[in-house]
Amino acid sequence: MGSNIRKGEKRYQPTSYYGPGSAIGLLMLQSPQGARIVLPEGTLRVGVIGLGIGTIAAYPHPGDYFRYYEINPDVISAATNPKGYFTFLRDSPAKVDVILGDARLSMERELHDGNPQHFDVLAIDAFSGDAIPVHLLTSEAIAIYLQELKPDGVIAFHITNGYLDLRPVLWESARRFNLRGAWIHDVVSSRMLSTSDWVLLSRSDRVLRQPDIAQHLRPLDSGRKVRLWTDDYSNLFQILK
């Protein structure tokens, strides 16, 4: 699930794939000028598909809102147990809600009920394991994410994977929806941090052009061409590394 330092000030530090040099870390951290990159003038609304141990919740400020979507009740129990090993959620200064169920179905229900979440950042963190939930990557899924996002919000896909290269799939989706897209590869050598790959998609380049993020961006087009993934079509063999 993840790692969590339990004692001292280091208990508040994000670990694993979510360090300050990762794409999600860059989105959540303050810039050197003292203003947050994504929303310098106020609090953030952040959605996360995939709870894990709640590591991303190490970043928020008081007043921020985090909404996790998690399908596994055992994961929720482990991350939220007030007497458990993992402390990120209970230490977070943000308001945190955890929604049990399939994330896509939960979002569809929110939209049907007239309750879009208006996220500044939506992190899709469900693809780093060996089993890929394809229904969270299709064009229909991304259409749902965009309805949950503010006009200049950012979708951050965590695509660290030993076997599959998801960049071509997301490149095609970016083309389909006319989105700005880029890839961030964060190389680290630390006992508590891991090298990570994230893809950022946004309708606007407001966030992606900020110097603290732009200097880390790589082109999303990997040169490998695939057909657009939909609910009716996907092909894992085409993206094997």
Secondary structure, 3 states (H helix, E strand, C coil): CCCCCCCCHHHHCCCECCCCCCHHHHHHCECCCCCECCCCCCCCEEEEECCCCCHHHHCCCCCCEEEEEECCHHHHHHHHCCCCCCCHHHHCCCEEEEEECCHHHHHHHHHHCCCCCCEEEEEECCCCCCCCCHHHCCHHHHHHHHHCEEEEEEEEEECCCCCECCHHHHHHHHHHHCCEEEEEEECCCCCCECCEEEEEEECCCCCCCCHHHHCCCECCCCCCCCCCCECCECCHHHHEC
